[in-house]
Amino acid sequence: MKILIAADLHWPVLNGVATFSRNLARGLAEQGHEVVVIAPSQNGKKSVEVDGNYTIYRTRSTVFPFYQNFRISVTPQLEVRKIIQEFAPDIIHIQMVLGIGQAALMFGRRYDIPIVSTSHAMPENLMDNLKKAAMFSRPINYLLSDYGRRFHSRADVITSPTASGLKSFGKHVDKVTKPIEIISNGIDLREYTPGPADKTLYKKYGLPTDRPIVMYIGRMDAEKHLWVLIKAMRRLLKTHKVHALIIGDGVDREHMIKLAHELGIAEHITFTGRVSDEDKVALERVGTLYAISSPAELQSIATLEAMACGQPVVAVDAGALAELCHDGENGFLFALDDDEGMAEGIAKIIGDKALREAFSKASLKIAKTHNLDHTIAAFVKLYKRTITNKQEEIARRPVGFVDRIKESELAEYMEFWSSEDRETKK
């Protein structure tokens, strides 16, 4: 198959959506499919590059100043149209509802190309970073979830990495008009495996070797609620010799470093910033357990990767994390923003070797059910079925059938927004 992936977030951006779209592209290409990804340029200028076994078309972009400091393509319609016309994909898979996703949806419908759309976004991920808009969070969350519902309903099939992810549609989930399938983002179990820690990493990152290490890997942005982990560390250090390893970068990093200093525990926390892919995989085996306090996870690939390396998990009981951290089986859950509960869960694991080993085995067992090979196979099966259904739908159309999609790209784009307005007024 010729598969086009529309990814407003893609490598080298570091987050779950970007990681998934890259893993998907690589996995599909490994199976012999021809894969093209459309993603924002990292320097603002359009370009073409090859990432191993698939091609990335980079569209013109600008910095998005409000969230994560990544780049977005605001008006990529002409670029996306040209790529679709020249590549002539059998199917389009949309990853986000931003500019590239909007353009891919518009032209996919115009040219009768089957479309799969994956819901990755949770409104809370954005709102936690827009402090000045906090008083408007409830109505904005409502509008964003309804917009997501209407956007995805224009595709042929919708997917979500978890059942909990459907909550991103909020109260509007019952209005979704297209089939929804749950397909895990998956992880590469050939890359993430249990094993001994590389001793050179302790020296490289200044890590102690005489105490348990509580690990977090991921973005350091406001919606991750990393302050909960920092405050949990303050509680733990009153009774335990323990160290925290926080790997990653983000707009909240300096704030978290400052908080650690204010609490007098900075020497017990290592903030590495962004690390190489090789070091990231190797550091997965350094931690004694993985801790995450982010309440807005649609799945959390980072948690899955840690579990695949044999790490027990202490996680907030929010979002989709309870689908990975099974309380009392491979870790402990704690209530939202409850640093005391988080500290208690961590203390139980680091203080009981037998419990940690049992949790480690359970994490490995759960992680195996999210093998990326299974994810790729599920999407290939879905793509083929969606293509067949689209062909049958087109064949059933009566002679002279006039599709709602307009002849002019601009008319189609305007029709999309006017239809949004009409539905909102109902």
Residue, then its C-alpha position, 0 to 999 in steps of 0.5 A: m500500500k501507499i500510505l500517507i501519514a499527516a503528522d503535525l507533530h513528528w520526530p525530532v519533536l519529543n512527545g507521544v504523538a511524534t513518537f507514535s507517528r515515527n514508529l508507525a511510519r518505520g514499522l509500515a515501511e519495514q513491511g514493504h509499504e511505501v510510506v510518506v509523512i507530511a510534517p512541519s519543517q524544523n527550520g521554517k523552510k520546506s524540504v524533503e528528507v529520508d528517515g531510514n526507510y520512509t520519506i518526510y515532506r517538511t512543510r513551511s512552518t512557524v514557531f508555536p509560542f504557547y505550548q511546547n515551543f514546537r513548530i506548526s504549519v499554519t497554511p500548508q494547503l497548497e503544499v499538502r495538495k501537491i504531495i497528495q497529488e504526486f504521491a497518490p496514496d491509497i490511504i491517509h492517516i491523520q495524527m492531529v487536528l492542526g494545519i497539516g491534518q486539516a489540509a490532509l482531511m480536506f484533500g483526502r475527501r476531495y479526491d475520495i481517498p480513504i481516511v483514518s484519523t487517530s485521536h491523540a489530543m486532550p484539551e487539558n494538555l493545552m490548557d495547563n500551559l495557558k495559565k492566563a486562560a485558566m478562568f476560561s478552561r471549562p468552556i474552552n475544553y468543551l469547545l476543543s473536545d467538540y471540535g475534535r469530535r466533529f473533525h474526526s467524524r469527517a474521516d472514514v474511521i477513528t482510532s484511539p490508543t486507549a478506551s480512556g482516550l475517548k474521554s477526549f471527546g468529552k460529553h460529545v462522544d455519543k455524537v461521534t458518527k464514524p466507527i471507532e477502533i481502539i489500537s495501542n500506540g505500541i512500543d518496539l519490544r526489540e529495543y526496550t528490554p530488561g537488563p543490567a544498567d550500563k555502569t558508565l551512565y552513572k558517572k556520565y550523569g552524576l548518579p549515585t550507586d548506593r540508593p534506589i533511583v526514581m525515574y521519570i522520562g518525558r516532556m517537562d511541561a505544565e500538564k505533566h504536574l511534575w511538581v507532585l514528584i518533586k514534593a513526593m521526593r521531599r517526603l521520601l527523603k525524610t525517611h529514605k536514601v533515594h534519588a530522582l532521575i528526571i530525563g527530558d526537557g520542556v517549558d516547565r524545566e527551569h521551574m522544576i529545578k527552581l522548586a527543587h532548590e526551594l525545597g532544599i532537595a536539589e542535590h537528590i534530583t538529577f535533571t538531564g535535559r534532553v538526551s540522545d536516543e541511545d542514552k534514553v534507551a540505556l537509562e531506562r534500565v537505571g531506574t528502580l521504578y518509573a513514576i508519573s504524575s501527569p493526569a492527561e495521558l491518552q496512553s503514555i508511551a514513556t510509561l510503556e517503555a519503562m515497563a518493557c524494561g521491567q520497571p514497576v510503576v507509580a502513577v496518578d489514577a487519571g487519564a489512561l494510566a490505570e490501563l497500564c499501572h494495575d494497582g497492586e499488580n505492577g505498581f501503585l496508583f495515587a490520587l490526582d496531585d497527591d504527593e503524599g500518596m505518590a511518596e507512599g507508593i514509591a516507599k513500598i516498592i523501594g522498601d520491598k525487594a520481593l514486591r519490586e521483583a513481582f511488580s517488574k514481572a507483571s510490568l513485562k507481561i503487560a508491556k508484551t500486549h503492546n508490542l509494536d508489531h501487533t499495532i502495525a498489523a492492526f493498522v494494516k488490517l484496518y487500512k485494507r478494510t477501510i479502502t475496501n469499504k470506501q471503494e464499495e461506497i463509491a460504487r454505490r453512488p448513483v450516476g450524477f451523484v454530487d458530493r458535498i465536497k466543492e470543486s474549489e479547495l477554498a470553497e471546501y475549506m470555507e465549507f468546513w468552518s461554516s458547517e462547524d458554525r451550523e452544528t454549534k448553533k443547533 
